[in-house]
Amino acid sequence: MSTSNNKRLLVTEDAPAYGVLAAVRALRRAGYGPWLAVTGRAGYSLHSRACAGVVTVPDPSKNSSGYRAAVKRAAERLEVAAVMPGTDLGLVALSSANDSFPSHIALGVVDADVVRQAMDKLELDALAAGAGLKTPPSMRRTATEIESGVAVQLPAVVKPARTRMPTPGGGFATSPVRRVESREELLDAVSGIAGDVALIQPALEGELTASCGVAWNGEVVAMVHQVSRRIFPPGNGITAFAESVAADPELEAGVARLVGSLGWSGIFQAQFVSSRGDSHLIDLNPRMYGSMALAIAAGHNLPAIWADLLLGKSPRVGRYQVGAHFRSEERDLAALGAAILAGDWRTTSAVLRPRRRTAHALASLTDPVPLLLSGRLARLRRLRIRLRS
């Protein structure tokens, strides 16, 4: 662990990620100088005023060894104090690079086996059980078994064994999580999974909640709890609007045990579905996550806390605020359109209602360009131009 006063950092972003943008802004506010290592020009963060500079590196999904070497060269050339993976792909790729980085550069990854375990959805049931947390009933099935007529409760959610599966070419394959309503959709989803086995769970109805924080050597340093008031798309979507809520002491203790069993160091998000009075753990994201701006707005600057720990400092962690809000402009705009088309005026009113203390995924009065260049809004601008012509 470095004790240097150097505050230059290198954050990786291999795809547009709200969490990375929130981290870059938060690190700058905390006095750090965040540089970005990107694989293209599509990311939000490289357009941010908070970004100190940008370097381009190979795509880790195609060339993980080349990616690791390029990140190492950039870190040495820029003389950064630490490297912080911003996405799960960067985390997986860099977890094999611990021995290759010079000792004066803190690499924000844990052992590769721990990273694999944290991202292995097939192992999450066992990890949760050991921590005293509930998970949805699960089955592991191949496409052949589904074709043979194995009974599956529908609707269901189909997940890959791991978010990023290694490929023979030295990269990683990605398989999305899908909600399926029919046997045909089920077979299509399982057949499209990278790897032989898919994890299948019933699609639980309830609120999406999360416990998010930073850990160091398996000990939770800071944790914030949130509820997603709106998601998009409905049924198996991602947070469009969320609110920070008071901790459930029993749930918080369970998450702490889960993180401790992994010996985790870094940012994490444990996601739950609150259904019929129980919280079911559905995912563990050991990385900068999409709604991280909410934790920062609530008073826990998770990226700065992590950076402090990497550099051997003692972060100041107080109590977080309940009632802070987060809005993803792109997803909430989509939720608004869907609500209008469905005649759901309650949701329409909720989306349009102004909210105090709201952090945004993209929008910032002092940092406007990421919102102006966002993909969904750009598509709306193009549609408007076509309608005028």
TORBAVO-905620 format. One record per residue (C-alpha): x, y, z; residue in one letter. Coordinates in steps of 0.2 Angstrom, whole numbers, plus 5000, padded with zeros to 4 digits. Layout:
// residues N
XYZa;...
END
This chain:
// residues 389
500050005000m;500750174995s;500850315007t;501350444994s;500550614993n;500350584974n;498450614970k;498550564952r;497450404948l;497050304933l;495250244932v;494750114918t;493250124907e;492949994893d;491050044890a;489950194894p;489650174913a;488750294925y;489750224939g;491350274932v;490750454928l;490150474946a;491850414952a;492850534941v;491750674947r;491850624965a;493750594965l;493950764958r;492950844971r;493950754984a;495550824977g;496150684967y;496650694948g;495750554939p;496450504922w;495550374911l;496050224902a;494750194889v;494550074874t;493550194863g;492650364863r;490950304868a;491150324887g;490350464897y;491750504908s;493050554895l;491950704891h;491850754909s;492750914915r;493250814930a;494350704919c;496250754920a;496650664904g;496350514893v;497350364887v;496750234875t;497050044878v;496549884869p;494849804872d;495049684886p;493549574879s;494749534864k;496449554871n;496649544890s;498549524890s;498749674879g;497549774890y;498449734905r;500149784897a;499449944891a;498649994907v;500349964916k;501250064904r;500050214905a;500150204924a;502050204924e;502150344911r;500850454920l;501650414937e;499950384945v;499850334963a;498450204960a;497450114946v;495550084950m;494549974938p;492950054934g;492049904926t;491849714929d;492849684913l;494249794919g;494249714936l;494349534929v;495749574917a;496749674929l;496549544943s;497949434934s;499149584935a;499549604953n;501349534952d;501749644936s;501349814943f;502749914952p;502549924971s;502450114971h;500750094961i;499250034971a;498249914960l;496449914965g;496149734963v;496149574974v;496749404970d;496049334954a;495249184962d;494349304974v;493749404959v;493149254950r;492149194966q;491349364968a;490749364950m;490249184949d;488349184950k;488348994953l;489249014969e;488149154975l;486949044984d;488248964994a;489049124999l;487349195004a;486849045014a;488549065023g;488149245027a;486349205033g;485549295017l;484149225007k;484249194988t;482849144976p;482648964972p;483848914958s;484148784946m;485648754934r;485248694917r;485948664900t;485148704883a;485048514881t;484048484897e;482848624893i;482548544876e;482248384884s;480748464893g;481348494911v;480048594920a;480448774924v;479348894933q;478949044922l;479149184921p;480949164925a;482649254925v;484049174916v;485849214921k;487549164915p;488749074927a;489849224926r;489649394919t;491249384910r;491749214903m;493549184897p;493749144878t;495149034870p;495749194861g;496249274877g;494749384879g;493049374888f;491249344882a;489749424889t;488049354892s;486549464898p;485349424911v;483649394903r;481849384909r;480849254900v;479049224899e;478849064888s;479748904884r;480348974868e;481149124876e;481849014889l;482748904877l;483349054867d;484049134882a;484948974889v;485648934871s;486449104871g;487349084887i;489249084886a;489748924894g;488748764896d;487648804911v;486348934915a;485648984931l;483748994931i;482749084945q;480949124946p;480549304942a;480149374959l;478949524960e;479449664972g;480549814975e;482349814969l;483449864984t;485349874986a;486649885000s;488249974993c;489850015000g;491750005001v;492749865010a;494549835015w;495249665018n;493549595021g;492949735033e;491549855027v;492150035029v;490550115023a;488850055018m;487350145010v;485650065007h;484450114993q;482750064986v;482450084967s;480750174965r;480750144947r;481650024935i;481750004916f;481249904908p;479949844920p;480149664927g;481949644924n;482649814922g;484049934930i;483750074942t;482950224934a;482550314950f;483150274968a;483150334986e;484350315000s;483450225015v;483850185033a;484850025036a;484049865040d;485249805054p;485049615050e;485249635032l;486749755034e;487549625045a;487249485032g;488049595018v;489549625030a;489749435033r;489649405014l;490949535010v;492049465024g;491949285018s;492649345002l;494049455010g;493449594998w;494349754995s;493549894985g;491849954980i;490349834980f;488449824978q;487349684984a;485649684975q;484049614982f;482249594978v;481149634992s;479649504990s;478349455002r;479249525017g;480949445013d;482449515005s;483249394992h;484949424986l;485049414967i;486749484962d;488349544969l;489249684959n;491049704965p;491349864956r;490850044952m;488950014950y;487750124940g;486850214954s;488350254964m;488050444963a;486650414975l;487850354989a;488950504985i;487450624986a;486950545003a;488650585010g;489750425007h;491050464993n;491450284990l;492750314976p;493650434987a;493550315002i;494250174991w;495650294985a;496150345002d;496250165008l;497350114992l;498550254997l;498650215015g;497550355022k;496250345035s;494550395026p;493350505036r;491650415036v;490150485044g;488350445044r;487450445027y;485850545024q;484150455021v;483050525008g;484350574995a;483850524977h;484650464961f;483950484943r;484550404927s;483950524914e;484050404900e;483150264909r;481850374918d;481450454901l;481150284894a;480050244909a;479050404906l;478750354888g;478250184892a;477050244906a;476250374894i;475950234881l;475150124894a;474050264901g;474950244918d;474750424924w;475350384942r;477050334935t;476950484923t;476650604937s;478050524948a;479350544934v;478850724931l;478750774949r;480250874954p;481350804968r;482550894980r;484250824983r;484250724967t;485950664960a;485950624941h;486850494932a;487350614918l;486750794922a;487750924931s;487651114929l;489551124931t;489950964920d;488550964906p;489450884891v;489150704897p;487250724896l;487250824880l;488250674872l;487250534879s;486650404867g;484850404871r;484650584870l;485650594854a;484450464846r;482950574851l;483850724843r;484050634827r;482250574827l;481750754830r;482750814815i;481950674804r;480250724809l;480550904804r;481250854787s;
END
